[in-house]
Amino acid sequence: MLSHLERQSASDTKKRIAIGGIWHETNTFASGKSDYSAFETYQLAKRDELIRRYRGSNTELGGFIGHAETSRFQLVPTLFAAAVPSGIIEHQTAMKLCHELIDTIHNAGSLDAIFLSLHGAAIAEEIDDLDGFILERLRSIFGPQIPIVITIDYHANVTEKMVRHASVIIGYDTYPHVDMAERGEEAAQVAARILETNQVPHCSFKRIPLITSPLNQQTDKEPMRGIFQLLHEIEEWPQILCGTVAMGFPYCDVDHLGASVLVYGTEPTMTEKAVNSLSNRIWAKRKSFTPEVVSVKEGIRQAVNAESFPVVVVEAADNIGGGSAGDATDVLAELIRIQAKGSVMLIADPEAVQKAISSGVGRRTALKIGGKSDRFHGSPVEIFVTVRSVSDGEYVHKGSYMTGYVSSMGKSAVVDADGITIVLTSRRSMPFDAEQLRCVGIEPQKQKIITVKSAIAWKAAYGDIAKQTIVVDSSGVCPIDLSKLQYHSRPKPLFPLDG
């Protein structure tokens, strides 16, 4: 029998929790494959570097670390790898990352729990559910006793395999995504509760035969505002621990495509009631997800003739945050055609960057800009420009998205096309923070037109200054009209594709 001091010592022992993850939003319609360098150039941190890099950041890892450092957790950092959303992950890359993560966790010694930051829409060659694959492998090593708590993206395509092997799945509550640290902290609290009670909560899970364009999924506007209000009301029920609404990532051609709902709690009847209430509410609102768009020509005309500025022109189909190439040219061509002075846009084009750098700052040169990735993003625009500046394209996030994180556009050049500013970047860079423009000497609020290759998440950068938003039906592999995509593996029926 333990003495009082022995019992006190045992209770003071910190719980050892492995922390890591692999994050990728895979667009199966995008050209090319995602290799190991795609993760190295965006986010790849191992062991102690993981803690240093993400401590204090508005990320799931940052939230979990922050809670752990004020609780009885001893964190065991392993590996975290993330790539900018892009094409299917090469098999060799997926296996290398998975083995690095799983082997590091396996060799970490005695563990009390595991926390992973995953996405929920990661797809590799030969593996159409990489998130489920990781969880299944970990569960086969550690057995059913050890809690595995994960966070996922709002756009996850949740699978039965993920639900079966994770103890609890926690998704974002916001879009634009600004609550990642909160969800990481919630994951830490849930892990602590499981360890304290030695009870894994019951899960009710329901898939909804629905896919929607991200454009009408903003969580502070209808229809999602009412849906999340219901979710938060349900989370106040005494029998409910937490819940997640995942709207799915429509640019994946997989058999588990679609929206879903998860609720965790102590009473199966109540979690089932909660899941049904949420899924019924989402299904009832299914026709409300159709966005309003205009042609590129009409959208630019409206932007130029606006009464107040800046106007944000949204190129949702070339959404870099959805895996598109970031080099679509139809909007650029129209801006040039009508001489829309005072407009600014980014184009991912390493070839044009190098030529601009070679020409030299202050020099006028002919460039072929954009449209080089594939046949889905238009043709290169040939134009004379003046090179205004070159830089390393690095900046620190100061807004609400991943606050504190350092992003890099790679070598970048700012060029002027007779009053139209074009930021040429060597890497695809998501327009989620205003520092992206400020780091190259452009003040967003002084622009007339800001073109963003995004759907909704750009609002974390420019939502507070945009006087008007115009969504245009541009080219790219994230089309607003999902019927333009050639699905082969998706489930059927699936609204709105099957009526």
C-alpha positions as CSV (number, residue, x, y, z in Angstrom):
1,M,0.0,0.0,0.0
2,L,1.4,3.4,-1.0
3,S,2.2,5.9,1.7
4,H,0.9,9.5,1.6
5,L,4.2,10.8,0.2
6,E,4.3,8.0,-2.4
7,R,0.8,8.8,-3.5
8,Q,1.6,12.5,-3.7
9,S,4.7,11.8,-5.7
10,A,2.7,9.6,-8.1
11,S,0.1,12.3,-8.6
12,D,2.8,14.9,-9.2
13,T,4.4,12.8,-12.0
14,K,3.9,14.6,-15.3
15,K,2.1,12.8,-18.0
16,R,4.3,12.1,-21.0
17,I,2.5,13.1,-24.2
18,A,4.0,12.8,-27.7
19,I,3.2,15.8,-30.0
20,G,3.5,16.0,-33.8
21,G,1.6,15.5,-37.0
22,I,1.5,15.6,-40.8
23,W,-0.7,18.2,-42.4
24,H,-1.7,18.4,-46.1
25,E,-4.8,19.4,-47.9
26,T,-4.6,17.4,-51.1
27,N,-6.1,18.6,-54.4
28,T,-6.3,15.5,-56.6
29,F,-7.1,17.7,-59.6
30,A,-3.9,19.8,-59.3
31,S,-1.0,19.1,-61.6
32,G,2.1,17.5,-60.3
33,K,2.8,15.7,-57.1
34,S,3.9,16.9,-53.7
35,D,7.4,15.7,-52.8
36,Y,9.5,15.9,-49.6
37,S,10.8,19.3,-50.6
38,A,7.2,20.7,-50.5
39,F,7.2,20.0,-46.8
40,E,10.8,21.1,-46.2
41,T,10.1,24.5,-47.8
42,Y,6.9,25.2,-45.8
43,Q,6.9,23.5,-42.4
44,L,9.2,20.7,-41.2
45,A,10.2,20.6,-37.6
46,K,11.7,17.8,-35.6
47,R,12.0,17.1,-31.9
48,D,13.0,20.2,-29.8
49,E,12.8,22.4,-32.9
50,L,9.1,21.7,-32.9
51,I,8.5,23.3,-29.5
52,R,10.7,26.3,-30.3
53,R,9.0,26.9,-33.6
54,Y,5.4,26.7,-32.5
55,R,5.4,27.9,-28.9
56,G,3.2,31.0,-28.7
57,S,1.9,30.7,-32.3
58,N,-1.7,30.7,-33.3
59,T,-1.5,27.0,-34.4
60,E,-2.9,23.8,-33.0
61,L,0.6,22.9,-31.8
62,G,1.0,26.3,-30.2
63,G,-2.2,26.0,-28.3
64,F,-1.4,22.5,-27.1
65,I,2.2,23.5,-26.1
66,G,0.8,26.6,-24.2
67,H,-1.6,24.5,-22.2
68,A,1.0,21.7,-21.5
69,E,3.5,24.2,-20.1
70,T,1.0,25.2,-17.4
71,S,-0.2,21.7,-16.6
72,R,1.1,18.3,-15.6
73,F,2.2,17.4,-19.1
74,Q,5.7,16.5,-20.2
75,L,5.8,17.0,-23.9
76,V,7.7,14.6,-26.1
77,P,8.2,16.4,-29.5
78,T,8.5,14.2,-32.5
79,L,7.9,15.5,-36.0
80,F,5.6,18.0,-37.6
81,A,5.4,18.4,-41.4
82,A,3.1,20.5,-43.5
83,A,3.0,21.6,-47.1
84,V,1.1,24.3,-48.9
85,P,-2.1,22.6,-50.3
86,S,-1.1,21.0,-53.5
87,G,-1.3,17.8,-55.6
88,I,-1.3,14.2,-54.4
89,I,1.6,13.3,-52.2
90,E,4.3,11.1,-53.7
91,H,4.2,7.6,-52.2
92,Q,7.9,7.7,-51.2
93,T,7.4,11.0,-49.5
94,A,4.3,9.9,-47.7
95,M,6.1,6.8,-46.4
96,K,9.2,8.7,-45.4
97,L,7.1,11.2,-43.4
98,C,4.9,8.6,-41.8
99,H,7.8,6.4,-40.8
100,E,9.7,9.4,-39.3
101,L,6.6,10.4,-37.3
102,I,5.5,6.9,-36.2
103,D,9.0,5.6,-35.5
104,T,9.9,8.7,-33.4
105,I,6.7,8.2,-31.4
106,H,7.3,4.5,-31.0
107,N,10.9,5.1,-29.8
108,A,10.0,7.8,-27.4
109,G,9.7,5.6,-24.4
110,S,6.7,5.2,-22.1
111,L,3.9,7.5,-23.2
112,D,0.6,8.4,-21.5
113,A,-1.1,10.0,-24.6
114,I,-0.5,11.2,-28.2
115,F,-1.5,14.5,-29.7
116,L,-1.4,15.0,-33.5
117,S,-2.1,17.9,-35.7
118,L,-3.6,16.4,-38.9
119,H,-5.7,17.8,-41.7
120,G,-8.2,15.2,-42.6
121,A,-7.9,15.5,-46.4
122,A,-4.3,14.2,-47.0
123,I,-4.0,11.8,-49.9
124,A,-1.0,10.0,-51.2
125,E,-0.3,7.7,-54.1
126,E,-1.8,4.3,-53.1
127,I,-3.3,5.7,-49.9
128,D,-6.5,7.8,-50.2
129,D,-6.8,8.4,-46.4
130,L,-3.3,9.2,-45.1
131,D,-4.7,10.6,-41.9
132,G,-6.5,7.3,-41.2
133,F,-3.4,5.4,-42.2
134,I,-1.3,7.2,-39.6
135,L,-3.8,6.6,-36.9
136,E,-4.3,3.0,-37.7
137,R,-0.5,2.4,-37.6
138,L,-0.2,4.1,-34.2
139,R,-3.1,2.2,-32.8
140,S,-1.6,-1.1,-33.9
141,I,1.6,-0.2,-32.0
142,F,0.1,1.2,-28.8
143,G,-3.2,-0.7,-28.5
144,P,-6.6,0.6,-27.4
145,Q,-5.5,2.0,-24.0
146,I,-3.4,5.0,-24.9
147,P,-5.5,8.2,-25.8
148,I,-4.8,9.6,-29.3
149,V,-6.3,13.1,-29.6
150,I,-6.1,14.9,-32.9
151,T,-7.1,18.2,-34.4
152,I,-8.3,18.5,-38.0
153,D,-9.1,21.2,-40.5
154,Y,-12.7,22.5,-41.1
155,H,-12.3,21.1,-44.6
156,A,-11.5,17.5,-43.6
157,N,-13.2,14.6,-45.3
158,V,-13.5,12.5,-42.2
159,T,-13.4,8.7,-42.5
160,E,-14.6,5.8,-40.4
161,K,-11.0,4.8,-40.0
162,M,-10.0,8.1,-38.5
163,V,-13.0,7.9,-36.1
164,R,-12.2,4.3,-35.1
165,H,-8.6,4.9,-34.3
166,A,-8.6,8.4,-32.8
167,S,-9.9,8.8,-29.2
168,V,-11.2,12.3,-29.9
169,I,-11.2,14.4,-33.1
170,I,-11.4,18.2,-32.7
171,G,-12.0,20.4,-35.7
172,Y,-11.8,24.2,-36.3
173,D,-14.7,26.3,-35.4
174,T,-13.8,29.2,-37.7
175,Y,-13.4,30.0,-41.3
176,P,-11.3,32.0,-42.0
177,H,-9.3,29.8,-39.6
178,V,-8.3,31.9,-36.7
179,D,-9.0,29.5,-33.8
180,M,-6.2,27.0,-34.3
181,A,-4.5,27.7,-30.9
182,E,-7.9,27.4,-29.2
183,R,-8.5,24.0,-30.7
184,G,-5.0,22.9,-29.7
185,E,-5.7,24.0,-26.1
186,E,-9.0,22.2,-26.2
187,A,-7.3,19.1,-27.4
188,A,-4.9,19.3,-24.4
189,Q,-7.9,19.8,-22.0
190,V,-9.6,16.8,-23.5
191,A,-6.5,14.6,-23.3
192,A,-6.1,15.7,-19.6
193,R,-9.7,14.7,-18.9
194,I,-9.3,11.3,-20.5
195,L,-6.1,10.7,-18.4
196,E,-7.8,11.9,-15.2
197,T,-11.0,9.8,-15.6
198,N,-9.4,6.9,-17.5
199,Q,-12.5,7.0,-19.7
200,V,-12.6,7.6,-23.5
201,P,-15.8,9.5,-24.5
202,H,-18.4,7.9,-26.7
203,C,-18.4,9.2,-30.3
204,S,-21.4,9.6,-32.7
205,F,-20.4,10.2,-36.3
206,K,-22.5,10.9,-39.3
207,R,-21.5,11.7,-42.9
208,I,-23.7,14.0,-44.9
209,P,-24.1,13.4,-48.7
210,L,-23.1,17.0,-49.4
211,I,-20.2,19.0,-50.9
212,T,-20.1,22.7,-51.1
213,S,-17.9,25.5,-52.5
214,P,-15.8,27.1,-49.7
215,L,-17.2,30.5,-50.7
216,N,-20.4,30.2,-48.6
217,Q,-18.8,28.5,-45.6
218,Q,-17.7,31.5,-43.7
219,T,-18.6,30.8,-40.1
220,D,-19.7,34.3,-39.0
221,K,-22.3,34.4,-41.8
222,E,-25.3,32.3,-42.7
223,P,-25.8,29.5,-43.2
224,M,-22.8,28.4,-41.1
225,R,-23.3,30.9,-38.3
226,G,-26.6,29.3,-37.3
227,I,-25.1,25.8,-37.6
228,F,-22.2,26.7,-35.3
229,Q,-24.5,28.4,-32.9
230,L,-26.3,25.1,-32.6
231,L,-23.1,23.2,-32.2
232,H,-22.0,25.5,-29.3
233,E,-25.4,25.1,-27.7
234,I,-25.0,21.3,-27.9
235,E,-21.6,21.5,-26.3
236,E,-23.2,23.1,-23.3
237,W,-25.3,19.9,-22.7
238,P,-24.0,18.2,-19.5
239,Q,-23.5,14.9,-21.3
240,I,-21.5,16.4,-24.2
241,L,-17.8,16.9,-24.2
242,C,-17.2,18.4,-27.6
243,G,-18.3,18.4,-31.2
244,T,-17.0,19.0,-34.7
245,V,-18.6,20.1,-38.0
246,A,-16.3,19.3,-41.0
247,M,-17.6,20.7,-44.3
248,G,-15.3,18.5,-46.4
249,F,-12.7,19.4,-49.0
250,P,-14.5,19.2,-52.4
251,Y,-11.3,19.1,-54.5
252,C,-10.5,15.5,-53.5
253,D,-11.7,12.7,-55.8
254,V,-12.2,10.0,-53.0
255,D,-15.0,7.7,-51.9
256,H,-15.2,9.4,-48.5
257,L,-15.8,12.9,-49.9
258,G,-18.3,15.1,-48.1
259,A,-19.4,16.9,-45.0
260,S,-19.6,15.2,-41.6
261,V,-20.5,15.7,-38.0
262,L,-18.9,14.2,-34.8
263,V,-20.0,14.6,-31.2
264,Y,-18.3,13.1,-28.1
265,G,-19.9,12.6,-24.8
266,T,-20.8,10.3,-21.9
267,E,-24.3,9.2,-23.1
268,P,-24.6,7.5,-26.5
269,T,-28.2,8.5,-26.8
270,M,-27.4,12.2,-26.3
271,T,-24.4,12.2,-28.7
272,E,-26.6,10.5,-31.3
273,K,-29.3,13.1,-30.8
274,A,-26.8,15.9,-31.1
275,V,-25.3,14.5,-34.3
276,N,-28.8,14.1,-35.9
277,S,-29.7,17.6,-34.9
278,L,-26.6,19.1,-36.5
279,S,-26.7,16.9,-39.7
280,N,-30.4,17.7,-40.2
281,R,-29.7,21.4,-39.9
282,I,-26.9,21.3,-42.4
283,W,-28.9,19.2,-44.8
284,A,-31.9,21.7,-44.5
285,K,-29.5,24.5,-45.5
286,R,-27.9,22.7,-48.4
287,K,-29.3,25.0,-51.1
288,S,-27.9,28.1,-49.3
289,F,-24.3,27.2,-50.1
290,T,-24.5,28.3,-53.8
291,P,-22.4,31.5,-54.1
292,E,-23.0,34.5,-56.3
293,V,-20.3,35.1,-58.9
294,V,-19.7,37.3,-62.0
295,S,-17.5,36.9,-65.0
296,V,-13.9,38.1,-64.9
297,K,-14.7,41.0,-67.3
298,E,-17.8,42.1,-65.3
299,G,-16.0,41.8,-62.0
300,I,-13.1,43.9,-63.0
301,R,-15.4,46.5,-64.5
302,Q,-17.3,46.7,-61.2
303,A,-14.0,47.0,-59.3
304,V,-12.7,49.8,-61.4
305,N,-15.9,51.7,-61.1
306,A,-16.4,51.2,-57.3
307,E,-17.0,54.3,-55.2
308,S,-14.7,53.4,-52.4
309,F,-11.5,51.4,-52.1
310,P,-9.8,49.0,-51.7
311,V,-11.9,46.5,-53.6
312,V,-10.9,42.8,-53.2
313,V,-11.3,40.7,-56.3
314,V,-11.5,37.1,-55.3
315,E,-10.0,34.5,-57.7
316,A,-11.5,31.5,-55.9
317,A,-10.7,29.0,-58.6
318,D,-7.0,29.7,-58.3
319,N,-7.2,29.3,-54.5
320,I,-3.6,28.6,-53.4
321,G,-5.0,27.5,-50.1
322,G,-7.0,24.9,-51.9
323,G,-4.1,23.5,-53.9
324,S,-4.3,25.6,-57.1
325,A,-1.2,26.8,-58.9
326,G,-1.4,30.5,-58.1
327,D,-0.5,31.5,-61.6
328,A,-3.9,31.9,-63.4
329,T,-3.8,34.8,-65.7
330,D,-7.3,35.7,-66.8
331,V,-7.8,38.3,-64.1
332,L,-4.3,39.8,-64.8
333,A,-5.0,39.9,-68.5
334,E,-8.3,41.8,-67.9
335,L,-6.6,44.3,-65.5
336,I,-4.0,45.0,-68.1
337,R,-6.6,45.2,-70.9
338,I,-8.6,48.0,-69.2
339,Q,-5.5,49.6,-67.6
340,A,-6.8,49.2,-64.0
341,K,-4.2,51.4,-62.4
342,G,-3.8,51.1,-58.7
343,S,-4.4,47.4,-58.6
344,V,-2.1,44.7,-57.1
345,M,-1.9,41.0,-57.4
346,L,0.5,38.1,-56.7
347,I,1.6,35.5,-59.3
348,A,3.6,32.5,-58.5
349,D,6.2,32.4,-61.3
350,P,9.8,31.5,-60.4
351,E,10.9,31.9,-64.0
352,A,9.6,35.5,-64.2
353,V,11.2,36.2,-60.9
354,Q,14.6,35.2,-62.1
355,K,14.3,37.2,-65.3
356,A,13.2,40.3,-63.3
357,I,16.2,39.9,-61.0
358,S,18.5,39.5,-63.9
359,S,17.1,42.6,-65.5
360,G,17.8,44.7,-62.4
361,V,15.9,47.1,-60.3
362,G,14.7,50.2,-62.2
363,R,15.1,48.5,-65.6
364,R,12.2,48.0,-68.0
365,T,12.0,44.5,-69.5
366,A,9.6,42.1,-71.3
367,L,8.2,39.3,-69.3
368,K,5.9,36.3,-69.9
369,I,4.0,36.1,-66.6
370,G,1.9,33.2,-65.2
371,G,0.0,30.4,-67.0
372,K,3.0,28.1,-66.9
373,S,1.9,25.4,-64.5
374,D,-0.6,23.5,-66.6
375,R,-3.5,24.0,-69.1
376,F,-6.0,24.9,-66.3
377,H,-4.7,28.4,-65.5
378,G,-4.6,30.2,-68.8
379,S,-1.7,31.3,-71.0
380,P,1.3,33.5,-70.1
381,V,0.7,37.2,-70.3
382,E,3.4,39.0,-72.3
383,I,4.0,42.5,-71.2
384,F,6.7,45.1,-70.6
385,V,7.2,45.9,-66.9
386,T,9.5,48.0,-64.8
387,V,11.3,46.1,-62.0
388,R,10.6,48.0,-58.7
389,S,12.3,45.8,-56.1
390,V,13.5,42.4,-55.3
391,S,13.5,40.6,-51.9
392,D,13.7,37.3,-50.1
393,G,9.9,37.3,-49.7
394,E,9.9,36.4,-46.0
395,Y,7.5,37.8,-43.4
396,V,6.0,37.2,-40.0
397,H,2.3,36.7,-39.6
398,K,0.9,39.6,-37.5
399,G,-2.8,39.0,-38.2
400,S,-5.2,36.4,-36.8
401,Y,-4.1,33.5,-39.0
402,M,-1.1,31.6,-37.6
403,T,0.0,34.6,-35.7
404,G,3.8,34.6,-35.1
405,Y,4.6,32.1,-37.9
406,V,7.3,33.0,-40.4
407,S,6.3,32.5,-44.1
408,S,8.4,32.7,-47.2
409,M,7.4,33.5,-50.8
410,G,10.9,32.7,-51.8
411,K,12.8,35.1,-54.0
412,S,10.3,37.7,-55.1
413,A,10.2,40.7,-57.4
414,V,7.7,43.6,-57.5
415,V,7.1,44.8,-61.1
416,D,5.0,47.7,-62.4
417,A,3.0,47.3,-65.6
418,D,2.0,50.9,-66.3
419,G,0.3,51.4,-62.9
420,I,-0.6,47.8,-62.2
421,T,1.6,46.2,-59.5
422,I,2.5,42.6,-59.8
423,V,4.3,40.7,-57.1
424,L,6.1,37.8,-58.6
425,T,6.9,35.0,-56.2
426,S,9.1,31.9,-56.5
427,R,6.8,29.9,-54.2
428,R,3.0,29.7,-54.0
429,S,2.1,31.8,-51.0
430,M,-1.4,31.9,-49.5
431,P,-2.8,35.5,-49.0
432,F,-3.8,35.1,-45.4
433,D,-1.8,37.9,-43.8
434,A,-1.4,41.6,-44.8
435,E,2.4,41.3,-44.1
436,Q,2.6,39.4,-47.4
437,L,2.3,42.7,-49.2
438,R,3.9,44.9,-46.6
439,C,7.1,42.9,-46.6
440,V,7.6,44.0,-50.3
441,G,6.8,47.6,-49.6
442,I,3.1,47.6,-50.5
443,E,0.5,49.0,-48.1
444,P,-2.8,47.2,-48.7
445,Q,-5.0,50.1,-47.5
446,K,-3.6,52.4,-50.2
447,Q,-4.5,50.1,-53.1
448,K,-7.6,50.5,-55.3
449,I,-7.9,46.8,-56.2
450,I,-6.4,43.8,-54.4
451,T,-6.7,40.5,-56.2
452,V,-6.5,37.4,-54.0
453,K,-6.1,33.8,-55.1
454,S,-8.2,32.5,-52.2
455,A,-11.8,31.7,-51.3
456,I,-12.5,33.0,-47.8
457,A,-9.3,32.8,-45.7
458,W,-8.0,36.0,-47.3
459,K,-10.4,37.9,-45.0
460,A,-7.9,37.2,-42.1
461,A,-5.6,39.6,-44.0
462,Y,-7.9,42.2,-45.7
463,G,-11.4,41.6,-44.4
464,D,-11.2,44.7,-42.1
465,I,-10.2,47.1,-44.9
466,A,-12.1,45.7,-47.9
467,K,-14.8,48.2,-48.9
468,Q,-16.3,45.7,-51.5
469,T,-15.7,42.1,-52.4
470,I,-16.2,40.8,-55.9
471,V,-16.0,37.0,-56.6
472,V,-15.1,36.3,-60.2
473,D,-15.5,33.1,-62.2
474,S,-11.8,32.7,-63.0
475,S,-9.8,29.7,-64.1
476,G,-8.1,27.2,-61.8
477,V,-8.4,23.7,-60.2
478,C,-10.7,25.0,-57.4
479,P,-13.7,25.9,-59.5
480,I,-16.7,27.5,-57.8
481,D,-19.0,25.3,-59.9
482,L,-18.1,21.8,-58.7
483,S,-19.8,20.2,-61.7
484,K,-16.8,21.3,-63.7
485,L,-14.7,18.7,-62.0
486,Q,-14.3,15.2,-63.4
487,Y,-14.9,13.0,-60.4
488,H,-14.4,9.2,-60.7
489,S,-14.3,7.9,-57.1
490,R,-16.7,10.2,-55.2
491,P,-19.7,8.7,-53.4
492,K,-23.2,8.8,-54.9
493,P,-25.6,10.4,-54.4
494,L,-23.9,13.7,-53.5
495,F,-25.7,17.0,-53.4
496,P,-25.6,19.2,-55.5
497,L,-24.0,17.0,-58.2
498,D,-26.8,14.4,-58.1
499,G,-29.7,16.8,-57.4
